[in-house]
Amino acid sequence: MKPRASAGWLVAAAALAGMIAWPFVVAQRTDLARADALPTMAPVTRDYEQRDKLVAFWEGAVAEHHRGDMLSPSQLSGQYLQRYREQGDIDDVLRSERAAQLSLKALPGNRTALIELAAVYLTLHRFYDALAIIHRAERNDARDPALELREASLDLEVGRYDQARELIDRTPRTSETAVTLDTIRSRYLEETGHLTEARDLLHEAGAMQNANFEAPAQGRAWFFFRAGEMAFESGDVDGAIANERTALEVFPNFADASRSLARFECATHRWQACLADAERSASIVPYPETLGFEADAYRALGDAAAAMRTEDLIATIERIGNAQHISDRLLAVYYSEHGERLHDAYRIARHELALRDDIYTEDTLAWAAAMDGRWSEARAAARKATRFDTEDSRLQYHAALIALHWGDRSEAKARLERALSLNPQFHPVYADEARAELARLN
């Protein structure tokens, strides 16, 4: 079936119960001790309210054209990039690139500008260019932990999991590297099938970052945003929503947190809340995924005309609002899930694979290929996407339906069960379809 394209004998008994419970008591005490050891959250500074002033200050410094001044343009580059994270204007990323290049012109090879330039290319999804810049910086600072961790993060983006693991494992955990190291290790664990460990590690990294009074509010909120995503992956919907709301308390303009809220609410059919959060997120950054939640909510609430207008906007973004191609994967996912422009979804997914080759890109290609009737390619991509048995319900569901197409009922059944055990409400449509398909297989 093709799916719509769319979890004393009393003394002896008491003693036995105590023996059984003891490991859980020890674990609970260990968790409590770990929590007590974590630093207290520092007050949040609304630094984002001063961002435009900081940008203007460094623009003025750069405009003075002091000979050999590499500091001012590198600082300006960082401020532009931070403003993009806060306000979503892609032109700020391009401004950041120009400023970093200006700093490198003043002092070729300076480490600060190279790091900023790599961050720009990461933001623009030019992952291999970012890796080349980090390798260039490493020629002058061999085995620098900060650079190697940036390299590991980029390795994860392009699917070089063994290289990333090697860099992570050899990086010493110090007060300077702890937050970054734990964050990247958490992501590695998440993608390679160790979600519980990943969540624990991110929680510790987030606590350390949020104890830093000087950390940007957006950067602090990011840890709650990611904690929410992983909570949802593990089936803790209420915890996921609570984390995203905390992220918005820390940084109210956080489009990613509002987008995740919309996703969770959409999956659980809380359509009015989904619409409100999707509209809030899309007003900052109109990602196709966010607009898709908005359209789905309008449709569920009976407003077909508004749903159609929103879908038209998604198509417009593809034509004129995605010049840097940073929305490609989101477009492919949207079209595949809604049964629209399936050949375009496949084409976009193939293009994305040239830029990055992580498990999520392989999964996007697998589903786009399947929905476009390219089942052999879908099966090959699904095998790559699930090679770590990643604890992500959507990956498991996609692989299950592709396996079912090829008559592998055993794999399909196992993956459907896994998808629903991870999160019985992982998708507004696919979760119900997974239950129905599983019932047919039993």
C-alpha positions in Angstrom: 0.0 0.0 0.0 1.3 3.5 -0.8 0.7 5.8 2.2 -0.9 9.1 1.8 1.8 11.6 0.5 0.7 13.2 2.1 4.1 4.7 23.9 7.5 -15.1 56.7 6.6 -14.7 52.8 5.7 -11.0 53.5 9.3 -10.4 54.7 10.7 -12.3 51.7 8.4 -10.4 49.3 9.4 -7.1 50.9 13.1 -8.0 50.6 12.7 -9.1 47.0 10.9 -5.8 46.2 13.7 -3.9 47.8 16.3 -5.8 45.7 14.4 -5.1 42.5 13.9 -1.4 43.3 17.4 -0.8 44.5 19.0 -0.1 41.0 16.2 2.4 40.4 16.8 4.1 43.8 20.5 4.3 43.1 19.9 5.7 39.6 17.5 8.3 41.0 19.9 9.3 43.7 22.7 9.6 41.1 20.4 11.7 38.9 19.6 14.0 41.9 23.2 14.3 42.8 24.1 15.2 39.2 21.3 17.8 39.1 22.5 19.3 42.4 26.0 19.5 40.9 24.9 21.5 37.9 25.3 25.3 38.1 22.4 27.7 38.8 20.9 29.5 35.8 22.1 33.1 35.6 19.8 36.0 35.0 19.1 36.5 31.3 20.5 39.6 29.6 18.4 41.0 26.8 21.5 41.6 24.7 19.5 41.2 21.5 17.9 44.6 22.2 21.3 46.2 21.8 22.3 44.2 18.6 21.6 47.0 16.1 23.6 49.5 18.2 26.5 47.0 18.3 26.3 46.5 14.6 26.3 50.3 14.0 29.3 50.8 16.3 31.4 48.2 14.5 30.2 49.5 11.1 31.5 52.9 12.1 34.8 51.5 13.2 35.2 49.6 9.9 34.3 52.8 8.0 37.3 54.6 9.5 39.5 52.4 7.3 42.4 52.1 9.7 45.3 50.4 7.9 45.8 46.9 9.0 42.6 46.8 11.1 41.5 43.2 11.2 39.7 43.4 14.5 36.9 45.7 13.6 35.6 43.8 10.5 35.9 40.4 12.3 33.9 41.8 15.2 31.4 43.2 12.7 31.2 39.8 11.0 30.3 38.2 14.4 27.6 40.8 15.1 26.0 40.4 11.7 25.8 36.7 12.2 24.4 36.9 15.6 21.7 39.4 14.4 20.8 36.9 11.7 20.3 34.2 14.4 18.0 36.6 16.3 16.1 38.3 13.4 16.4 35.9 10.4 17.5 38.4 7.7 19.6 36.3 5.3 21.3 39.5 4.1 23.0 39.7 7.4 24.8 36.4 6.6 26.1 37.9 3.4 27.2 41.0 5.2 29.0 38.8 7.7 30.8 37.1 4.9 32.0 40.4 3.4 33.2 41.6 6.8 35.1 38.4 7.4 36.8 38.7 4.0 37.7 42.3 4.8 39.4 41.2 8.0 41.3 38.5 6.1 42.4 41.1 3.6 43.8 43.2 6.5 45.6 40.2 8.0 45.6 37.1 5.8 45.0 33.9 7.8 43.9 35.5 11.0 42.1 32.9 13.1 39.2 35.0 14.3 38.1 35.9 10.7 38.6 32.3 9.5 36.3 31.1 12.3 33.7 33.7 11.4 33.9 32.8 7.7 33.4 29.1 8.5 30.4 30.0 10.6 29.0 31.9 7.6 29.4 29.0 5.3 27.8 26.7 7.9 24.8 29.0 8.0 24.6 29.1 4.2 24.8 25.2 4.1 28.1 25.4 2.3 29.5 22.7 4.6 32.4 21.6 2.5 33.5 25.2 2.1 33.3 25.6 5.9 35.4 22.5 6.3 38.0 23.9 4.0 38.2 27.1 6.0 38.6 25.2 9.2 41.4 23.1 7.7 43.1 26.3 6.6 42.9 27.6 10.2 44.3 24.3 11.5 47.4 24.6 9.5 48.4 27.4 11.8 46.9 25.9 15.0 47.4 22.1 14.7 45.4 20.1 17.2 43.6 23.2 18.6 40.6 21.7 20.5 38.3 24.6 19.5 39.0 24.2 15.8 38.8 20.4 16.0 35.4 20.6 17.6 34.2 22.9 14.8 35.5 20.3 12.3 33.7 17.5 14.1 30.4 19.4 14.0 30.9 19.9 10.2 31.8 16.3 9.8 28.4 15.4 11.2 26.7 17.6 8.7 28.4 15.8 5.7 28.0 12.3 7.2 31.6 11.7 8.2 30.5 10.1 11.5 33.8 8.1 12.0 35.9 11.3 11.6 33.6 13.2 13.9 33.8 10.5 16.6 37.6 10.4 16.4 37.8 14.2 16.9 35.3 14.2 19.7 37.0 11.4 21.6 40.5 12.9 21.5 39.4 16.4 22.6 40.2 17.0 26.3 37.2 18.0 28.4 38.3 21.2 30.1 36.4 24.3 31.5 37.0 25.9 28.1 35.8 23.0 25.9 33.1 21.4 28.1 30.0 23.1 26.7 31.0 22.7 23.0 32.3 19.2 23.4 29.2 18.0 25.3 26.9 19.6 22.8 28.6 18.1 19.8 28.9 14.7 21.5 25.2 14.9 22.3 24.4 15.4 18.7 26.6 12.5 17.6 24.9 10.3 20.2 21.4 11.4 19.0 22.1 10.6 15.4 23.8 7.3 16.1 21.0 5.8 18.1 21.6 6.8 21.8 18.9 9.3 22.5 18.7 9.0 26.3 22.5 9.6 26.6 22.2 12.5 24.2 19.5 14.1 26.2 21.4 13.8 29.5 24.5 15.3 28.0 22.7 18.2 26.3 21.0 18.9 29.7 24.4 19.3 31.4 25.8 21.4 28.6 22.7 23.6 28.6 23.0 24.1 32.4 26.6 25.2 32.0 25.8 27.6 29.2 22.8 29.1 31.0 25.0 29.7 34.1 27.0 32.1 31.8 25.7 35.6 32.4 27.5 36.9 29.3 26.1 34.3 26.9 23.7 35.7 24.3 20.1 35.1 25.1 19.5 33.4 21.8 22.4 31.0 22.4 21.1 30.2 25.8 17.6 29.6 24.5 19.0 27.3 21.8 19.7 24.6 24.5 16.0 24.5 25.6 14.9 24.4 21.9 17.1 21.4 21.2 16.1 19.7 24.5 12.5 20.1 23.3 13.2 18.5 20.0 14.9 15.5 21.7 12.1 15.2 24.3 9.6 15.0 21.4 11.7 12.3 19.7 11.5 10.3 22.9 7.7 10.7 23.2 7.7 13.2 26.0 5.3 15.7 24.3 4.5 17.7 27.4 8.2 18.0 28.2 8.9 19.0 24.6 6.4 21.8 24.7 7.6 23.0 28.1 11.2 23.2 26.8 10.2 25.3 23.8 8.2 27.6 26.0 11.2 28.1 28.3 13.3 28.9 25.2 10.8 31.6 24.3 10.9 33.0 27.8 14.7 33.3 27.5 14.6 34.7 23.9 11.0 35.7 22.9 11.8 36.2 19.2 13.1 32.6 18.7 11.6 31.5 15.4 13.0 27.9 15.8 11.3 27.4 19.2 7.9 28.6 17.9 8.3 26.4 14.8 9.0 23.3 17.0 6.0 24.2 19.1 3.9 24.3 16.0 5.2 20.9 14.9 4.5 19.3 18.3 1.0 20.8 18.4 0.3 19.9 14.8 1.3 16.3 15.6 -1.1 16.1 18.5 -3.9 17.8 16.6 -3.9 21.0 18.8 -4.7 22.9 15.7 -5.5 26.4 17.1 -2.2 26.4 19.1 -0.4 25.1 16.1 -1.7 27.9 13.9 -0.8 30.6 16.4 2.8 29.3 16.8 3.3 28.7 13.1 2.2 32.2 12.3 4.5 33.6 15.0 7.5 31.7 13.7 6.8 32.4 10.0 6.5 36.1 10.7 10.2 36.0 11.7 11.5 33.4 9.2 9.0 31.9 6.7 10.5 28.4 6.4 8.5 26.0 4.2 8.1 23.6 7.1 6.6 26.4 9.3 4.2 27.5 6.6 3.3 23.9 6.1 2.2 23.6 9.7 0.2 26.8 9.2 -1.5 25.4 6.0 -2.3 22.1 7.8 -3.8 23.9 10.7 -5.9 26.1 8.5 -7.1 23.0 6.6 -7.9 21.2 9.9 -9.8 24.2 11.2 -11.9 24.4 8.0 -10.3 27.4 6.3 -9.4 25.9 2.9 -8.9 29.3 1.3 -6.3 30.3 3.9 -4.6 27.0 3.5 -4.3 27.5 -0.3 -2.9 31.0 0.1 -0.2 29.6 2.5 0.7 26.8 0.0 1.1 29.4 -2.7 3.5 31.3 -0.4 5.6 28.1 0.0 5.9 27.9 -3.8 6.8 31.6 -4.0 9.6 31.0 -1.4 11.0 28.2 -3.6 11.1 30.5 -6.6 12.4 33.8 -5.2 13.0 33.4 -1.5 15.5 30.5 -1.4 18.4 32.0 -3.4 20.9 30.5 -0.9 19.2 27.1 -0.9 19.1 26.9 2.9 15.4 25.7 2.7 16.0 22.9 0.3 15.6 20.0 2.6 12.5 21.6 4.2 10.9 22.1 0.8 11.6 18.5 -0.2 10.0 17.3 3.0 7.0 19.4 2.6 6.3 18.4 -1.0 6.8 14.7 -0.3 4.6 14.7 2.8 1.8 16.5 1.0 1.9 14.7 -2.3 2.7 17.8 -4.2 5.3 18.4 -7.0 6.8 15.0 -6.2 9.4 15.2 -9.0 10.5 18.6 -7.8 10.8 17.2 -4.3 13.1 14.4 -5.6 15.1 16.9 -7.6 15.6 19.2 -4.6 16.5 16.3 -2.3 19.2 15.2 -4.8 20.6 18.7 -4.9 20.7 18.8 -1.1 22.7 15.5 -1.0 25.5 17.2 -2.9 25.8 19.7 0.0 25.5 17.4 2.9 25.2 13.7 3.4 24.0 13.1 7.0 21.3 10.6 7.9 18.5 13.2 7.7 19.4 14.1 4.1 19.5 10.4 3.2 16.0 10.1 4.8 14.7 13.1 2.9 16.0 11.6 -0.3 14.5 8.1 0.5 11.0 9.5 1.1 11.1 11.9 -1.8 12.3 9.1 -4.1 9.6 6.7 -2.8 6.8 9.2 -3.3 8.1 9.8 -6.8 8.0 6.1 -7.6 11.8 5.6 -7.5 11.7 2.7 -5.1 15.2 1.2 -5.8 16.8 4.5 -4.9 14.5 4.9 -2.0 15.6 1.6 -0.5 19.3 2.4 -0.9 18.8 5.8 0.7 16.7 4.4 3.5 19.4 1.9 4.4 21.9 4.7 4.7 19.4 6.8 6.8 18.8 4.0 9.3 22.3 2.5 9.5 22.6 3.6 13.1 19.0 2.7 14.0 18.5 6.3 15.0 15.7 6.8 17.5 13.6 9.1 15.2 10.0 8.0 14.5 9.9 9.6 11.1 13.1 7.8 9.9 11.7 4.5 11.2 8.3 5.1 9.5 9.8 6.0 6.2 12.1 2.9 6.2 9.1 0.7 7.2 6.9 1.8 4.3 9.8 1.4 1.8 10.6 -2.1 3.2 6.9 -3.0 2.9 6.9 -1.9 -0.8 9.6 -4.5 -1.3 7.7 -7.2 0.5 9.9 -7.2 3.6 7.0 -7.6 6.2 9.4 -8.4 9.0 11.4 -5.3 8.7 8.3 -3.2 8.1 6.6 -4.5 11.2 9.7 -4.0 13.4 10.2 -0.4 12.2 6.6 0.5 12.6 6.6 -0.8 16.2 9.8 1.1 16.8 8.4 4.3 15.4 5.3 4.1 17.6 7.2 3.0 20.7 9.4 6.0 20.4 6.6 8.5 20.0 3.0 7.4 19.4 2.1 10.9 18.3 5.1 11.6 16.1 3.2 13.0 13.1 -0.4 14.2 12.5 -1.0 11.7 9.7 1.8 9.1 9.7 1.3 8.0 13.3 -2.2 6.9 12.6 -1.2 5.3 9.3 1.6 3.4 11.1 -1.0 2.0 13.6 -3.3 1.0 10.7 -0.5 -0.6 8.7 0.8 -2.5 11.8 -2.7 -3.8 12.4 -2.8 -5.2 8.9 0.6 -6.9 9.4 -0.3 -8.5 12.7 
